[in-house]
Amino acid sequence: MAMTSRSILHFSVLVSLFLISSSQTCSDYTFTSNRVYSSCINLPHLHAYLHWNYSLSTAKVSIAYRARQTSRGWIAWGINPQGMGMIGSQAIIAFHNHYESLTVYPTVITSYRPSMLPGTLSFQVSNVSAEFANNEMIIFAVVGPLADPMNVNHVWQVGRSVLNDIPQMHSVALSNLQSMGKLDFTSG
C-alpha cells in the first residue's frame, strides 16, 4: 500500500511539473538577445506569442513573434490592413534556407496559394531578423508607422516544410485557420 501511495505521489508531482512548464506565459519569457518588451500576449492558437514595444512618438511597433517550430518548418506574422483573415495580409516570414541559416523577409499574401516570395509591404518594416533555439523560431522587426495602432488586424502562422527555399502551404487544421485577431498596440 505504501508503494502505491508513493507511486501516486511521484506521478502527481510529475504531472504538476509538466502542467507548470507547459503553462508558461509570454511574460515569463527571457530573450537570449537581452531584448525586453513591455507588452505581450499568448496567442490563442499554434503555441505562439507576440511581444511588442509601441512608440507613441513614431507610431512604430517593435515586435517579437515566437512560435514552436522545427528546423524544417517556417513561421510568419503579419498585419492585414484590408480586414480580418489571411488574404490581404502583409507578413514577415522566417525559415531555415538550404544552407541551414535563417532567412527572414516580408511577403504579401494575395491568395490562398501565395508565392511566399519576398515582397514590398504597404507599411515600413525594418530591423528584421530571426532566431531559432529550443524548438522555437522568433521573428524580430520594427513595423510602421501604423495608421491606426489601436485597431490592427493581425495573422500568425506556422508551416511544416520549405522546398527550394520557398515555404510550403501550412496545415488546414482548425488552429491554423483560426490564427488571426485584433490588436491594440497602445494598450500594452
C-alpha positions in Angstrom: 0.0 0.0 0.0 2.9 2.4 0.8 4.4 1.7 -2.6 1.1 2.6 -4.3 0.8 5.8 -2.3 4.4 6.7 -3.1 3.9 6.0 -6.8 0.8 8.2 -6.9 2.7 11.0 -5.1 5.5 10.8 -7.7 3.1 10.7 -10.5 1.2 13.7 -9.1 4.5 15.7 -8.8 5.5 14.9 -12.4 2.1 15.9 -13.7 2.2 19.1 -11.8 5.7 20.0 -13.1 4.5 19.2 -16.6 1.5 21.5 -16.3 3.5 24.3 -14.8 6.1 24.1 -17.6 3.5 23.9 -20.3 1.5 26.8 -19.0 4.3 29.4 -19.3 3.0 32.7 -20.5 4.7 35.3 -22.7 5.5 37.4 -19.6 7.7 34.6 -18.3 10.0 34.6 -21.4 13.5 35.9 -21.4 15.1 36.6 -24.8 18.6 35.4 -25.3 19.4 38.6 -27.1 18.6 40.7 -24.0 15.7 42.3 -25.7 12.9 43.5 -23.4 9.3 44.1 -24.5 6.8 45.9 -22.3 3.7 44.1 -23.7 2.9 40.6 -24.8 0.0 38.2 -25.5 -0.3 34.5 -25.6 -1.8 33.9 -29.0 -4.8 31.5 -28.8 -3.5 29.1 -31.5 -0.4 27.4 -32.7 1.6 27.7 -29.4 2.6 31.3 -30.4 3.3 34.5 -28.6 3.6 38.2 -29.6 5.8 40.6 -27.7 6.0 44.4 -28.5 7.0 47.9 -27.6 5.0 50.7 -29.1 6.4 54.1 -29.6 3.7 56.8 -29.4 6.1 59.5 -30.9 6.9 57.5 -34.0 3.7 55.2 -34.3 6.1 52.3 -34.8 6.0 49.0 -33.0 8.9 46.8 -32.3 7.7 43.1 -32.3 9.0 39.7 -31.5 6.8 36.9 -32.7 7.7 33.4 -31.3 6.2 30.1 -32.2 7.0 26.4 -31.6 8.7 25.0 -34.7 11.2 22.5 -36.0 14.3 23.5 -38.0 12.5 22.3 -41.2 9.4 24.5 -40.8 8.5 28.2 -41.1 6.7 30.8 -39.1 5.0 34.1 -40.2 3.3 37.0 -38.5 1.6 39.8 -40.3 -0.9 42.7 -40.5 -3.9 42.8 -42.7 -4.7 46.4 -43.5 -7.8 45.4 -45.5 -9.6 43.4 -42.9 -9.6 40.1 -41.0 -8.1 36.9 -42.5 -5.1 35.7 -44.5 -5.8 37.2 -47.9 -4.6 40.8 -47.9 -2.1 40.2 -45.1 1.4 41.6 -45.3 3.6 39.3 -43.4 7.2 38.7 -42.2 8.2 35.1 -42.7 11.2 33.1 -41.3 12.7 29.7 -42.1 16.0 27.8 -42.5 17.2 28.0 -46.1 19.1 25.2 -47.9 22.4 26.4 -46.3 20.7 25.8 -42.9 20.9 29.5 -41.9 17.8 31.6 -41.1 16.1 33.6 -43.8 13.6 36.3 -42.9 11.8 38.7 -45.2 8.4 40.4 -45.8 5.9 38.9 -48.2 2.4 39.8 -49.4 -0.4 37.2 -49.1 -2.7 37.8 -52.1 -4.4 34.4 -52.4 -4.9 31.1 -50.7 -1.9 29.9 -52.7 0.5 32.8 -52.3 4.0 32.8 -53.8 5.7 33.3 -50.4 8.4 35.2 -52.2 9.9 38.4 -50.9 7.6 41.4 -51.4 7.1 45.1 -50.7 4.6 45.9 -48.0 2.4 49.0 -47.8 3.9 49.9 -44.5 7.6 50.2 -43.5 9.4 47.2 -42.0 12.9 47.5 -40.6 15.4 45.8 -38.3 14.2 42.4 -39.5 15.9 39.3 -38.0 15.2 35.8 -36.7 16.5 33.3 -34.2 16.0 29.6 -33.7 16.5 27.9 -30.3 14.8 25.2 -28.2 12.4 24.2 -31.0 11.2 27.8 -31.2 11.6 30.3 -34.0 11.4 34.0 -33.4 10.9 36.9 -35.8 12.1 40.4 -34.7 11.1 43.5 -36.6 10.1 47.2 -36.4 6.8 47.9 -38.2 5.3 51.2 -39.0 4.4 54.0 -38.7 0.9 52.5 -38.3 -2.1 54.4 -39.4 -4.3 53.0 -36.6 -2.2 51.3 -33.9 -5.4 50.8 -31.8 -7.1 48.7 -34.3 -4.7 46.2 -36.0 -5.9 43.1 -37.8 -3.1 40.5 -37.4 -2.4 37.0 -38.5 0.2 34.4 -37.5 1.1 31.0 -38.9 3.4 28.0 -38.9 4.2 25.6 -41.6 5.9 22.2 -41.7 8.1 22.4 -44.8 10.2 24.6 -47.0 11.1 23.4 -50.5 13.8 25.1 -52.6 13.8 28.0 -50.1 10.1 28.6 -50.5 7.8 28.0 -47.5 5.1 25.5 -48.4 1.4 25.6 -47.6 0.5 25.3 -43.9 -1.9 22.8 -42.5 -5.6 23.4 -42.8 -6.3 22.3 -39.2 -8.7 24.5 -37.3 -5.9 26.0 -35.2 -4.2 27.2 -38.4 -7.4 28.6 -39.9 -8.2 30.5 -36.7 -4.8 32.1 -36.2 -6.0 35.7 -36.6 -7.2 38.5 -34.3 -7.3 42.2 -33.4 -4.6 44.1 -31.5 -4.4 47.5 -29.8 -0.6 48.1 -29.7 -1.2 51.2 -27.5 -2.9 49.3 -24.6 0.2 47.4 -23.6 
